[in-house]
């Protein structure tokens, strides 16, 4: 069975604002600079091909929710929202930067986003920790997975596995997605296996992905 890469899942954040007696103040752990995301390049050795995107306006294509075919049903049936992901609000303003690294059979993408308004942090709840879906030409599973503990930030990890048909042949793909939210900032890491001709598909190095999320948050904060 062949494998196909998946687009990154949608991510959202929760803004944290603390009011002081002389007006609103921002706690240090909620401050940051998305340009410092470039520092995560040092986490990858020479076996990785690394590319970067300097701070620019938010690209909705990179942060769009993961579409599923019409007619898909979910199990549990009330967990469809958790399976498809939460889109950022229409018209959301902000900036983003990104670092992509490919090597060792994996692709890692780290994205830092500074948003213009408060966005609720995704919470699948206890009943939607694992959601199966099936429909015309596609079936799969979305489940909550281990995410790193980051001081002063909310984190969430998800794993998505999809089976589908491509040109009449069965294909599958998987994607790990990790999100950290602090203040008006989001840090996102996605990880998926690379498809290399005449080579076996490698397992996703989830530990590296989790470590990358923690390192990226630290770099954006200037730690």
C-alpha atoms as an extended CHARMM CRD file, in Angstrom:
* protein
*
       223  EXT
         1         1  UNK       CA              0.0000000000        0.0000000000        0.0000000000  PROA      1               0.0000000000
         2         2  UNK       CA              1.3870000000        3.3900000000       -1.0010000000  PROA      2               0.0000000000
         3         3  UNK       CA              1.3670000000        6.4010000000        1.2320000000  PROA      3               0.0000000000
         4         4  UNK       CA              0.5100000000        9.9770000000        0.4940000000  PROA      4               0.0000000000
         5         5  UNK       CA              1.4380000000       13.0590000000        2.4710000000  PROA      5               0.0000000000
         6         6  UNK       CA             -1.3330000000       14.9450000000        4.2260000000  PROA      6               0.0000000000
         7         7  UNK       CA             -1.7530000000       18.6670000000        4.4480000000  PROA      7               0.0000000000
         8         8  UNK       CA             -1.2210000000       20.1590000000        7.8420000000  PROA      8               0.0000000000
         9         9  UNK       CA             -4.2260000000       20.1270000000       10.1650000000  PROA      9               0.0000000000
        10        10  UNK       CA             -5.9610000000       23.2750000000       11.2370000000  PROA      10              0.0000000000
        11        11  UNK       CA             -4.7840000000       24.8170000000       14.4800000000  PROA      11              0.0000000000
        12        12  UNK       CA             -6.2230000000       27.4510000000       16.8230000000  PROA      12              0.0000000000
        13        13  UNK       CA             -5.0550000000       29.2970000000       19.9150000000  PROA      13              0.0000000000
        14        14  UNK       CA             -6.2280000000       30.8540000000       23.1570000000  PROA      14              0.0000000000
        15        15  UNK       CA             -5.1200000000       34.4310000000       23.8960000000  PROA      15              0.0000000000
        16        16  UNK       CA             -4.1650000000       35.2660000000       27.4690000000  PROA      16              0.0000000000
        17        17  UNK       CA             -4.4790000000       38.8540000000       28.6730000000  PROA      17              0.0000000000
        18        18  UNK       CA             -3.8160000000       39.9570000000       32.2260000000  PROA      18              0.0000000000
        19        19  UNK       CA             -5.2000000000       43.3160000000       33.3900000000  PROA      19              0.0000000000
        20        20  UNK       CA             -3.1660000000       45.4840000000       35.7570000000  PROA      20              0.0000000000
        21        21  UNK       CA             -4.2490000000       48.3960000000       37.8970000000  PROA      21              0.0000000000
        22        22  UNK       CA             -2.7990000000       50.8890000000       35.4020000000  PROA      22              0.0000000000
        23        23  UNK       CA             -4.2550000000       49.1580000000       32.3300000000  PROA      23              0.0000000000
        24        24  UNK       CA             -3.5880000000       45.9080000000       30.4840000000  PROA      24              0.0000000000
        25        25  UNK       CA             -0.1850000000       44.3030000000       30.7630000000  PROA      25              0.0000000000
        26        26  UNK       CA              1.2060000000       41.2560000000       29.0220000000  PROA      26              0.0000000000
        27        27  UNK       CA              2.9870000000       38.6360000000       31.1450000000  PROA      27              0.0000000000
        28        28  UNK       CA              6.5270000000       37.7880000000       30.0010000000  PROA      28              0.0000000000
        29        29  UNK       CA              5.5830000000       34.2200000000       29.0620000000  PROA      29              0.0000000000
        30        30  UNK       CA              3.0200000000       35.6580000000       26.6020000000  PROA      30              0.0000000000
        31        31  UNK       CA              5.5410000000       37.7880000000       24.7260000000  PROA      31              0.0000000000
        32        32  UNK       CA              7.5160000000       36.6730000000       21.7200000000  PROA      32              0.0000000000
        33        33  UNK       CA              8.9680000000       37.3060000000       18.2850000000  PROA      33              0.0000000000
        34        34  UNK       CA              8.0530000000       34.9110000000       15.4730000000  PROA      34              0.0000000000
        35        35  UNK       CA             11.2540000000       35.8340000000       13.6140000000  PROA      35              0.0000000000
        36        36  UNK       CA             13.1890000000       33.9160000000       16.2730000000  PROA      36              0.0000000000
        37        37  UNK       CA             11.5970000000       30.6750000000       15.0260000000  PROA      37              0.0000000000
        38        38  UNK       CA             14.5110000000       30.5520000000       12.5750000000  PROA      38              0.0000000000
        39        39  UNK       CA             16.7140000000       29.4990000000       15.4960000000  PROA      39              0.0000000000
        40        40  UNK       CA             15.2020000000       25.9880000000       15.4580000000  PROA      40              0.0000000000
        41        41  UNK       CA             17.3650000000       25.2550000000       12.4140000000  PROA      41              0.0000000000
        42        42  UNK       CA             20.1260000000       24.3290000000       14.8530000000  PROA      42              0.0000000000
        43        43  UNK       CA             18.0360000000       21.3290000000       15.9620000000  PROA      43              0.0000000000
        44        44  UNK       CA             18.6970000000       19.6040000000       12.6370000000  PROA      44              0.0000000000
        45        45  UNK       CA             21.9590000000       18.0430000000       11.5190000000  PROA      45              0.0000000000
        46        46  UNK       CA             23.5250000000       17.9420000000        8.0420000000  PROA      46              0.0000000000
        47        47  UNK       CA             21.3530000000       14.9830000000        7.0310000000  PROA      47              0.0000000000
        48        48  UNK       CA             18.3530000000       17.3470000000        6.9110000000  PROA      48              0.0000000000
        49        49  UNK       CA             17.4580000000       19.7400000000        4.1090000000  PROA      49              0.0000000000
        50        50  UNK       CA             16.1700000000       22.8690000000        5.8430000000  PROA      50              0.0000000000
        51        51  UNK       CA             14.2270000000       25.7670000000        4.3130000000  PROA      51              0.0000000000
        52        52  UNK       CA             12.6420000000       28.8080000000        5.9520000000  PROA      52              0.0000000000
        53        53  UNK       CA              9.8820000000       31.3580000000        5.4420000000  PROA      53              0.0000000000
        54        54  UNK       CA             10.6370000000       34.7510000000        6.9730000000  PROA      54              0.0000000000
        55        55  UNK       CA              7.8330000000       36.5430000000        8.8470000000  PROA      55              0.0000000000
        56        56  UNK       CA              4.9920000000       37.3750000000        6.4930000000  PROA      56              0.0000000000
        57        57  UNK       CA              1.2140000000       37.6890000000        6.5440000000  PROA      57              0.0000000000
        58        58  UNK       CA             -0.8070000000       34.6450000000        7.5770000000  PROA      58              0.0000000000
        59        59  UNK       CA             -1.2290000000       32.1970000000        4.6930000000  PROA      59              0.0000000000
        60        60  UNK       CA             -4.7470000000       30.6990000000        5.0780000000  PROA      60              0.0000000000
        61        61  UNK       CA             -3.7310000000       27.7000000000        2.9460000000  PROA      61              0.0000000000
        62        62  UNK       CA             -1.2040000000       26.5750000000        5.5370000000  PROA      62              0.0000000000
        63        63  UNK       CA             -3.6270000000       27.0110000000        8.4180000000  PROA      63              0.0000000000
        64        64  UNK       CA             -6.7950000000       25.7110000000        6.7560000000  PROA      64              0.0000000000
        65        65  UNK       CA             -8.8160000000       22.9040000000        8.3130000000  PROA      65              0.0000000000
        66        66  UNK       CA             -8.3630000000       19.3990000000        6.9360000000  PROA      66              0.0000000000
        67        67  UNK       CA            -11.2110000000       18.7490000000        4.4700000000  PROA      67              0.0000000000
        68        68  UNK       CA            -13.0750000000       15.4480000000        4.3430000000  PROA      68              0.0000000000
        69        69  UNK       CA            -15.4320000000       14.2030000000        1.6070000000  PROA      69              0.0000000000
        70        70  UNK       CA            -19.1350000000       14.8970000000        1.9100000000  PROA      70              0.0000000000
        71        71  UNK       CA            -21.1170000000       12.0730000000        3.4400000000  PROA      71              0.0000000000
        72        72  UNK       CA            -18.4740000000       11.1380000000        6.0000000000  PROA      72              0.0000000000
        73        73  UNK       CA            -19.8140000000        9.7350000000        9.2610000000  PROA      73              0.0000000000
        74        74  UNK       CA            -18.0450000000        9.8780000000       12.6080000000  PROA      74              0.0000000000
        75        75  UNK       CA            -17.7410000000        7.5390000000       15.5470000000  PROA      75              0.0000000000
        76        76  UNK       CA            -18.5750000000        8.8850000000       18.1140000000  PROA      76              0.0000000000
        77        77  UNK       CA            -21.1280000000       10.7950000000       16.0210000000  PROA      77              0.0000000000
        78        78  UNK       CA            -20.8080000000       14.0290000000       18.0310000000  PROA      78              0.0000000000
        79        79  UNK       CA            -17.0470000000       14.2940000000       17.4300000000  PROA      79              0.0000000000
        80        80  UNK       CA            -16.9890000000       15.4800000000       13.8290000000  PROA      80              0.0000000000
        81        81  UNK       CA            -15.6070000000       18.8750000000       14.7890000000  PROA      81              0.0000000000
        82        82  UNK       CA            -12.6870000000       17.2650000000       16.6000000000  PROA      82              0.0000000000
        83        83  UNK       CA            -11.9250000000       15.1030000000       13.5630000000  PROA      83              0.0000000000
        84        84  UNK       CA            -11.9310000000       17.8790000000       10.9750000000  PROA      84              0.0000000000
        85        85  UNK       CA            -10.0890000000       20.4350000000       13.0690000000  PROA      85              0.0000000000
        86        86  UNK       CA            -10.9620000000       24.0420000000       13.8420000000  PROA      86              0.0000000000
        87        87  UNK       CA            -10.3800000000       26.7340000000       11.2360000000  PROA      87              0.0000000000
        88        88  UNK       CA             -9.0500000000       30.1200000000       12.2290000000  PROA      88              0.0000000000
        89        89  UNK       CA            -11.7540000000       32.8080000000       12.1120000000  PROA      89              0.0000000000
        90        90  UNK       CA            -12.3620000000       34.4020000000        8.7340000000  PROA      90              0.0000000000
        91        91  UNK       CA            -10.5590000000       37.6890000000        8.3940000000  PROA      91              0.0000000000
        92        92  UNK       CA             -8.0810000000       36.9250000000       11.1620000000  PROA      92              0.0000000000
        93        93  UNK       CA             -5.0580000000       39.2010000000       10.9020000000  PROA      93              0.0000000000
        94        94  UNK       CA             -1.5150000000       38.3720000000       11.8840000000  PROA      94              0.0000000000
        95        95  UNK       CA              1.8790000000       37.1760000000       10.7720000000  PROA      95              0.0000000000
        96        96  UNK       CA              3.6300000000       33.8430000000       10.5540000000  PROA      96              0.0000000000
        97        97  UNK       CA              7.0370000000       32.3080000000        9.9360000000  PROA      97              0.0000000000
        98        98  UNK       CA              8.0100000000       28.7380000000        9.1680000000  PROA      98              0.0000000000
        99        99  UNK       CA             10.8850000000       26.2660000000        9.0890000000  PROA      99              0.0000000000
       100       100  UNK       CA             10.7570000000       23.0110000000        7.1260000000  PROA      100             0.0000000000
       101       101  UNK       CA             13.2410000000       20.1700000000        7.5700000000  PROA      101             0.0000000000
       102       102  UNK       CA             13.3460000000       16.9600000000        5.5190000000  PROA      102             0.0000000000
       103       103  UNK       CA             15.5900000000       14.0480000000        6.3600000000  PROA      103             0.0000000000
       104       104  UNK       CA             15.8200000000       10.6540000000        8.0540000000  PROA      104             0.0000000000
       105       105  UNK       CA             12.6350000000        9.6680000000        6.2440000000  PROA      105             0.0000000000
       106       106  UNK       CA             10.5650000000       12.4260000000        7.8750000000  PROA      106             0.0000000000
       107       107  UNK       CA              9.3070000000       15.9150000000        7.1420000000  PROA      107             0.0000000000
       108       108  UNK       CA              8.9840000000       18.3940000000       10.0160000000  PROA      108             0.0000000000
       109       109  UNK       CA              7.3120000000       21.7850000000        9.6690000000  PROA      109             0.0000000000
       110       110  UNK       CA              7.4370000000       24.3410000000       12.4780000000  PROA      110             0.0000000000
       111       111  UNK       CA              5.1860000000       27.3850000000       12.1970000000  PROA      111             0.0000000000
       112       112  UNK       CA              4.9800000000       30.3950000000       14.5020000000  PROA      112             0.0000000000
       113       113  UNK       CA              1.8990000000       32.6080000000       14.2920000000  PROA      113             0.0000000000
       114       114  UNK       CA              1.0720000000       35.8880000000       15.9960000000  PROA      114             0.0000000000
       115       115  UNK       CA             -2.6690000000       36.5500000000       15.7810000000  PROA      115             0.0000000000
       116       116  UNK       CA             -4.6710000000       39.7400000000       16.0070000000  PROA      116             0.0000000000
       117       117  UNK       CA             -7.5150000000       38.4850000000       18.1680000000  PROA      117             0.0000000000
       118       118  UNK       CA             -8.4160000000       35.8650000000       20.7350000000  PROA      118             0.0000000000
       119       119  UNK       CA             -9.0750000000       32.3880000000       19.3200000000  PROA      119             0.0000000000
       120       120  UNK       CA            -10.3350000000       29.4900000000       21.4610000000  PROA      120             0.0000000000
       121       121  UNK       CA             -7.8360000000       26.7000000000       22.0090000000  PROA      121             0.0000000000
       122       122  UNK       CA             -9.0120000000       23.3600000000       20.5560000000  PROA      122             0.0000000000
       123       123  UNK       CA            -10.2710000000       20.9850000000       23.2340000000  PROA      123             0.0000000000
       124       124  UNK       CA            -11.5270000000       17.5870000000       22.0070000000  PROA      124             0.0000000000
       125       125  UNK       CA            -12.8850000000       16.7740000000       25.4570000000  PROA      125             0.0000000000
       126       126  UNK       CA            -12.8800000000       13.3660000000       27.1410000000  PROA      126             0.0000000000
       127       127  UNK       CA            -15.3950000000       11.8570000000       24.7010000000  PROA      127             0.0000000000
       128       128  UNK       CA            -13.4720000000       12.6950000000       21.5110000000  PROA      128             0.0000000000
       129       129  UNK       CA             -9.9720000000       11.4670000000       22.3040000000  PROA      129             0.0000000000
       130       130  UNK       CA            -10.2350000000        8.9680000000       19.4410000000  PROA      130             0.0000000000
       131       131  UNK       CA            -12.5480000000        9.5650000000       16.4590000000  PROA      131             0.0000000000
       132       132  UNK       CA            -13.0550000000        7.2000000000       13.5220000000  PROA      132             0.0000000000
       133       133  UNK       CA            -14.5270000000        8.4440000000       10.2590000000  PROA      133             0.0000000000
       134       134  UNK       CA            -15.6790000000        6.7430000000        7.0630000000  PROA      134             0.0000000000
       135       135  UNK       CA            -17.2790000000        7.8720000000        3.8520000000  PROA      135             0.0000000000
       136       136  UNK       CA            -17.1190000000        7.7280000000        0.0620000000  PROA      136             0.0000000000
       137       137  UNK       CA            -13.5370000000        6.8320000000       -0.8550000000  PROA      137             0.0000000000
       138       138  UNK       CA            -11.9660000000        7.5750000000        2.5110000000  PROA      138             0.0000000000
       139       139  UNK       CA            -11.7720000000        6.3150000000        6.0500000000  PROA      139             0.0000000000
       140       140  UNK       CA             -9.4580000000        6.9890000000        8.9350000000  PROA      140             0.0000000000
       141       141  UNK       CA             -8.8330000000        7.8690000000       12.5320000000  PROA      141             0.0000000000
       142       142  UNK       CA             -7.9640000000       11.0110000000       14.4680000000  PROA      142             0.0000000000
       143       143  UNK       CA             -6.6950000000       10.5580000000       18.0140000000  PROA      143             0.0000000000
       144       144  UNK       CA             -5.1920000000       12.7000000000       20.7230000000  PROA      144             0.0000000000
       145       145  UNK       CA             -1.5590000000       11.8150000000       21.2980000000  PROA      145             0.0000000000
       146       146  UNK       CA              1.1350000000       12.7720000000       23.7870000000  PROA      146             0.0000000000
       147       147  UNK       CA              2.1850000000       16.4130000000       23.7160000000  PROA      147             0.0000000000
       148       148  UNK       CA              5.0180000000       18.1000000000       25.6130000000  PROA      148             0.0000000000
       149       149  UNK       CA              4.3980000000       20.0790000000       28.7680000000  PROA      149             0.0000000000
       150       150  UNK       CA              5.4740000000       23.6810000000       28.1700000000  PROA      150             0.0000000000
       151       151  UNK       CA              5.4330000000       26.1770000000       31.0350000000  PROA      151             0.0000000000
       152       152  UNK       CA              2.8910000000       28.9340000000       30.4860000000  PROA      152             0.0000000000
       153       153  UNK       CA              1.4290000000       27.3830000000       27.3360000000  PROA      153             0.0000000000
       154       154  UNK       CA             -1.4460000000       25.0990000000       26.4210000000  PROA      154             0.0000000000
       155       155  UNK       CA             -0.4410000000       22.1750000000       24.2220000000  PROA      155             0.0000000000
       156       156  UNK       CA             -2.2770000000       19.5410000000       22.2050000000  PROA      156             0.0000000000
       157       157  UNK       CA             -1.0420000000       16.6740000000       20.0600000000  PROA      157             0.0000000000
       158       158  UNK       CA             -3.1040000000       14.7870000000       17.4660000000  PROA      158             0.0000000000
       159       159  UNK       CA             -2.3980000000       11.8990000000       15.1060000000  PROA      159             0.0000000000
       160       160  UNK       CA             -4.3730000000       11.4600000000       11.8970000000  PROA      160             0.0000000000
       161       161  UNK       CA             -4.3560000000        8.3620000000        9.7140000000  PROA      161             0.0000000000
       162       162  UNK       CA             -6.2840000000        8.2850000000        6.4230000000  PROA      162             0.0000000000
       163       163  UNK       CA             -6.8920000000        5.5410000000        3.8640000000  PROA      163             0.0000000000
       164       164  UNK       CA             -8.1960000000        6.5260000000        0.4600000000  PROA      164             0.0000000000
       165       165  UNK       CA             -8.0920000000        5.6480000000       -3.2490000000  PROA      165             0.0000000000
       166       166  UNK       CA             -5.7660000000        7.4210000000       -5.6840000000  PROA      166             0.0000000000
       167       167  UNK       CA             -6.1650000000        6.5940000000       -9.3860000000  PROA      167             0.0000000000
       168       168  UNK       CA             -7.9740000000        3.4310000000       -8.4340000000  PROA      168             0.0000000000
       169       169  UNK       CA             -5.2420000000        2.2570000000       -6.0670000000  PROA      169             0.0000000000
       170       170  UNK       CA             -5.3450000000        2.1870000000       -2.2580000000  PROA      170             0.0000000000
       171       171  UNK       CA             -3.2160000000        4.8330000000       -0.5560000000  PROA      171             0.0000000000
       172       172  UNK       CA             -2.6870000000        5.8990000000        3.0100000000  PROA      172             0.0000000000
       173       173  UNK       CA             -1.1170000000        8.7740000000        4.8670000000  PROA      173             0.0000000000
       174       174  UNK       CA             -0.5230000000        9.9220000000        8.4010000000  PROA      174             0.0000000000
       175       175  UNK       CA              0.2250000000       13.2170000000       10.0580000000  PROA      175             0.0000000000
       176       176  UNK       CA              1.1740000000       14.2150000000       13.5810000000  PROA      176             0.0000000000
       177       177  UNK       CA              0.2030000000       17.7210000000       14.6210000000  PROA      177             0.0000000000
       178       178  UNK       CA              1.3450000000       19.5260000000       17.7800000000  PROA      178             0.0000000000
       179       179  UNK       CA              0.0690000000       22.9360000000       18.8980000000  PROA      179             0.0000000000
       180       180  UNK       CA              1.2300000000       25.2770000000       21.6530000000  PROA      180             0.0000000000
       181       181  UNK       CA             -0.6520000000       28.4590000000       22.5540000000  PROA      181             0.0000000000
       182       182  UNK       CA              0.6040000000       31.3190000000       24.7170000000  PROA      182             0.0000000000
       183       183  UNK       CA             -0.7830000000       34.8200000000       24.6570000000  PROA      183             0.0000000000
       184       184  UNK       CA             -1.4670000000       35.8720000000       21.0770000000  PROA      184             0.0000000000
       185       185  UNK       CA              1.0390000000       33.3320000000       19.7470000000  PROA      185             0.0000000000
       186       186  UNK       CA              0.6690000000       29.8710000000       18.2630000000  PROA      186             0.0000000000
       187       187  UNK       CA              3.5010000000       27.4640000000       17.6160000000  PROA      187             0.0000000000
       188       188  UNK       CA              2.6470000000       24.4870000000       15.4320000000  PROA      188             0.0000000000
       189       189  UNK       CA              4.7400000000       21.4680000000       14.5070000000  PROA      189             0.0000000000
       190       190  UNK       CA              3.6190000000       18.8960000000       11.9530000000  PROA      190             0.0000000000
       191       191  UNK       CA              5.4650000000       15.6700000000       11.1980000000  PROA      191             0.0000000000
       192       192  UNK       CA              4.8340000000       13.0470000000        8.5500000000  PROA      192             0.0000000000
       193       193  UNK       CA              6.8080000000       10.3210000000        6.7630000000  PROA      193             0.0000000000
       194       194  UNK       CA              8.4660000000       11.0940000000        3.4410000000  PROA      194             0.0000000000
       195       195  UNK       CA              7.7370000000        8.9490000000        0.4140000000  PROA      195             0.0000000000
       196       196  UNK       CA             11.1170000000        8.0050000000       -1.0650000000  PROA      196             0.0000000000
       197       197  UNK       CA             11.2060000000        5.8520000000       -4.2260000000  PROA      197             0.0000000000
       198       198  UNK       CA             12.4780000000        2.3060000000       -3.6680000000  PROA      198             0.0000000000
       199       199  UNK       CA             12.8160000000        2.8740000000        0.0830000000  PROA      199             0.0000000000
       200       200  UNK       CA             10.6330000000        1.7120000000        2.9700000000  PROA      200             0.0000000000
       201       201  UNK       CA              8.4670000000        4.3080000000        4.6670000000  PROA      201             0.0000000000
       202       202  UNK       CA             10.0090000000        5.3460000000        7.9780000000  PROA      202             0.0000000000
       203       203  UNK       CA              8.1170000000        5.7560000000       11.2220000000  PROA      203             0.0000000000
       204       204  UNK       CA              7.5230000000        9.3420000000       12.3140000000  PROA      204             0.0000000000
       205       205  UNK       CA              9.9920000000       10.4200000000       14.9810000000  PROA      205             0.0000000000
       206       206  UNK       CA              7.3780000000       11.7550000000       17.3770000000  PROA      206             0.0000000000
       207       207  UNK       CA              9.9190000000       12.4750000000       20.1050000000  PROA      207             0.0000000000
       208       208  UNK       CA             11.8070000000       14.7980000000       17.7600000000  PROA      208             0.0000000000
       209       209  UNK       CA              8.5080000000       16.4800000000       16.8600000000  PROA      209             0.0000000000
       210       210  UNK       CA              7.5720000000       17.0080000000       20.5120000000  PROA      210             0.0000000000
       211       211  UNK       CA             11.0500000000       18.3010000000       21.3340000000  PROA      211             0.0000000000
       212       212  UNK       CA             10.8410000000       20.6080000000       18.3280000000  PROA      212             0.0000000000
       213       213  UNK       CA              7.6030000000       22.1270000000       19.6100000000  PROA      213             0.0000000000
       214       214  UNK       CA              9.1390000000       22.8590000000       23.0160000000  PROA      214             0.0000000000
       215       215  UNK       CA             12.3060000000       24.2800000000       21.4100000000  PROA      215             0.0000000000
       216       216  UNK       CA             10.2990000000       26.4490000000       19.0150000000  PROA      216             0.0000000000
       217       217  UNK       CA              8.2300000000       27.9310000000       21.8510000000  PROA      217             0.0000000000
       218       218  UNK       CA             11.4260000000       28.6670000000       23.7700000000  PROA      218             0.0000000000
       219       219  UNK       CA             13.0050000000       30.3300000000       20.7340000000  PROA      219             0.0000000000
       220       220  UNK       CA              9.9560000000       32.4780000000       19.9490000000  PROA      220             0.0000000000
       221       221  UNK       CA              9.9210000000       33.6270000000       23.5820000000  PROA      221             0.0000000000
       222       222  UNK       CA             13.6160000000       34.4430000000       23.3540000000  PROA      222             0.0000000000
       223       223  UNK       CA             14.5860000000       31.9110000000       26.0240000000  PROA      223             0.0000000000
